[in-house]
């Protein structure tokens, strides 16, 4: 049938040409942008997936950047601590030098004191001035804050890390289950024939945590005199002695370690087997004969978790807190409980792509000023400066040396904690996040990026179809001209 008003062939050709032009436009857009999905209509499901992947890629990229920045903060902090550590080493040397009073004049000791004063000032200055991008890292502003500590029970509390999660505070409860004990040996004062005194001459060796000394006692020496001799060398042995009843020589003598815990011990050994047959040490009055005893660590629960005991100290590392506490001697030997609250502070590092408890870590950076280095029992570093109770010019070389040992350990432990945090937390998380970024990027690329080999083939096909469709449309438009031949 021949029609003029309606050209069906032209309509079909137009529709085909329109589809070919649309395919050509789509291929050109994909090839020009490099993206397979440019609009939601291209692939609705793929668009949803790719946008989620893009969000995860952005979060993971920022997490990697956060980790790198955290490493820079730690590097800055560790460099400052390294300088403080060297200053402490120098101070220790000056203290030991000043202890040589037989070879150094008071003027030289005063000169050493001036050097120590300058070093202590430098330590405090480094503590107050170490910054990273305006953030002070060693002045105590990144230290965890607590409230409710009972100083009669807790000598010191060091919070290395805390994860508050959705809470604003973290309550901490400490319950002593078993007391810390010193090592002890008992010597009877009721020796037949010589009550309250040694029956005959004897030489014995006393060994403690810090060293060994030999004590020589003559016949008839009172137990109080033996106590005096033992206490004279207690700094060299780490053990001391006392009478069970100070008013009664026959009550017996106890030799005990000065510290509590499994590292504390006392050993007494008679050197000449042929003398002093009466001499014997026991684990307690009326107890078994022994020559060595070892102390015991405190056993405690922290927030219901069994904590690690070390002498008077208890420590707990959990998902919520990483804390170390030193109990007072009396508290470590008493079955009791205490509590306090972590109310804030610390430095939080976001090292994961999601903002939640598992992907954020807290780290406490205490102040390392001279007034903070040391402890309650030994004293603090600022007391070693001129005018302090442990200054060299005041003749307190031994006390100053003990404070320096504690301060040096504190700085070394802090540097070790920083190194462990960087190596075991930041570095491992950095590597895992890098792998995650690689896989997320590959997945997003597979969904959204253009396959140029496939798309160029589609482009060529569309170009051919457009050209063919244009030619066919021209033919279809000319087909109605054949009707004119019927009118001739």
PyMOL commands that set and color helices and strands:
alter all, ss='L'
color gray80, all
select helices_A, chain A and resi 8-33+40-42+44-98+106-129+223-232+234-237+329-332+357-359+381-384+397-448+452-487
alter helices_A, ss='H'
color red, helices_A
select strands_A, chain A and resi 131-132+135-136+144-147+154-162+170-178+182-187+202-208+211-217+239-245+248-260+265-270+292-294+299-302+305-306+308-310+313-317+321-327+337-345+347-350+360-363+374-375+379-380
alter strands_A, ss='S'
color yellow, strands_A
deselect
rebuild
show_as cartoon
